[in-house]
Amino acid sequence: MKSLTSLLTLVILGLSLAGPTLAGGVDPTDFDDPVLEQRYRAMLHELRCTVCQNQSLADSDAGLARDLRRELRDQLRAGATDEQIIDYMVARYGQFVLYRPPLSAATFLLWTGPFILLLIGLVALYLTARKSRQRDEQPMADADARERARRLLNEGNDS
């Protein structure tokens, strides 16, 4: 009887731990057409989860990501093209839904900002090095100035 109770406890514990894992698993894709499934998988990596930090729909487990994956499946089954799906998602969620936003006036700084900052840093480094080099290359003081400095130093040491 004791072993039966232990076995029953282990089964219940195992099922309770397996439930969340099974519920949060990969969304089922029941595409009959392998081309549609291929398009679906490709689009999962092109669209971003709007509530996650830099995760594609393929990587996210958020509730909204599951909804977006379901919407993507429904639109693919309805015969929408990739462009139509992307246009729909952008109209509904904005450019942020695109994992790789296109180069446009709104995203120009996003794409060029790092290069501009690198260029500014290199120019600042060059100007600083040049200014430092110019200070190092200043001519030595003339002989009279050196003699005065030597006398002042000697006077300071004598006292």
C-alpha positions in Angstrom: 0.0 0.0 0.0 2.9 2.3 0.9 4.5 1.8 -2.5 1.2 2.4 -4.3 0.8 5.7 -2.5 4.4 6.7 -3.4 3.9 5.7 -7.0 0.6 7.7 -7.2 2.3 10.7 -5.6 5.2 10.6 -8.1 2.7 10.3 -11.0 0.7 13.3 -9.8 3.9 15.3 -9.2 5.2 14.4 -12.7 2.0 15.4 -14.4 1.7 18.7 -12.5 5.3 19.6 -13.6 4.7 18.5 -17.2 1.6 20.6 -17.6 3.2 24.0 -17.9 5.9 22.6 -20.2 3.4 21.1 -22.5 1.2 24.2 -22.5 4.1 26.6 -23.2 5.6 24.5 -26.0 5.9 25.3 -29.7 2.7 26.3 -31.4 1.4 23.5 -33.5 1.7 24.1 -37.2 -0.7 21.9 -39.1 0.1 23.1 -42.6 -0.6 20.5 -45.2 1.6 22.4 -47.7 5.3 22.3 -46.9 5.8 25.6 -48.8 3.3 27.3 -46.4 5.1 25.9 -43.4 8.5 27.1 -44.9 7.0 30.6 -45.4 5.6 30.5 -41.8 8.9 29.6 -40.3 10.7 32.3 -42.3 8.1 34.9 -41.3 8.6 34.0 -37.6 12.1 35.3 -37.9 11.2 38.4 -39.8 8.6 39.6 -37.2 9.4 40.8 -33.7 7.5 40.2 -30.5 6.3 43.7 -29.6 6.4 43.1 -25.8 9.7 41.2 -25.6 13.1 42.7 -25.6 14.6 42.0 -29.0 13.1 38.6 -29.6 11.5 37.4 -32.8 8.2 35.6 -32.8 10.0 32.3 -33.1 11.9 33.0 -29.9 9.2 34.5 -27.7 6.9 32.7 -25.4 4.8 35.8 -24.6 1.0 35.7 -25.0 1.1 38.4 -27.6 3.7 36.4 -29.6 1.4 33.4 -29.5 -1.5 35.6 -30.8 0.8 37.0 -33.6 1.9 33.5 -34.6 -1.8 32.4 -34.7 -2.6 35.5 -36.9 0.3 34.7 -39.1 -0.9 31.1 -39.6 -4.5 32.3 -40.3 -3.3 34.8 -42.9 -1.1 32.3 -44.6 -3.9 29.8 -44.8 -6.2 32.5 -46.2 -3.7 33.0 -49.1 -2.1 36.3 -48.1 1.3 37.1 -49.6 4.3 37.8 -47.4 4.1 41.5 -48.3 0.4 41.6 -47.4 1.1 40.0 -44.0 4.0 42.4 -43.3 1.8 45.4 -44.3 -1.0 44.2 -42.1 1.4 43.8 -39.1 3.1 47.1 -39.7 -0.3 48.9 -40.0 -1.4 47.3 -36.7 1.8 47.4 -34.6 4.1 49.9 -36.3 7.6 49.5 -37.7 8.7 48.0 -34.4 7.1 44.7 -35.4 9.7 44.3 -38.1 12.8 42.5 -36.8 15.0 44.1 -39.5 13.4 47.5 -40.2 14.1 48.9 -43.7 16.3 51.9 -44.3 14.0 55.0 -44.4 14.0 58.5 -43.1 12.6 57.4 -39.8 15.3 54.6 -39.3 18.2 56.4 -40.9 19.8 57.3 -37.6 19.3 53.8 -36.3 21.3 52.4 -39.2 24.0 55.1 -39.5 24.2 56.2 -35.9 27.0 53.8 -34.8 29.1 54.6 -37.8 28.6 58.4 -37.3 29.6 58.0 -33.6 32.7 55.9 -34.6 33.7 58.6 -37.1 33.3 61.4 -34.5 35.4 59.3 -32.0 38.2 58.8 -34.6 38.3 62.5 -35.5 38.5 63.4 -31.8 41.3 60.9 -31.3 43.2 62.2 -34.3 42.8 65.9 -33.1 43.9 65.1 -29.6 46.9 63.1 -30.8 47.9 65.9 -33.2 47.6 68.6 -30.5 49.7 66.4 -28.1 52.3 65.9 -30.8 52.5 69.7 -31.4 53.1 70.4 -27.7 55.9 67.8 -27.6 57.5 69.4 -30.7 57.8 72.9 -29.2 61.4 74.2 -29.4 63.5 74.0 -26.3 64.0 77.3 -24.5 66.9 79.4 -25.6 70.3 79.2 -23.8 69.5 82.4 -21.6 66.2 80.9 -20.4 67.9 77.6 -19.5 70.7 79.4 -17.6 68.1 81.4 -15.6 66.2 78.2 -14.8 69.4 76.5 -13.7 70.3 79.5 -11.4 66.8 79.5 -9.9 66.9 75.8 -9.2 70.4 76.1 -7.6 69.2 79.0 -5.4 66.3 76.8 -4.2 68.7 74.0 -3.4 71.1 76.2 -1.5 68.5 77.5 1.0 
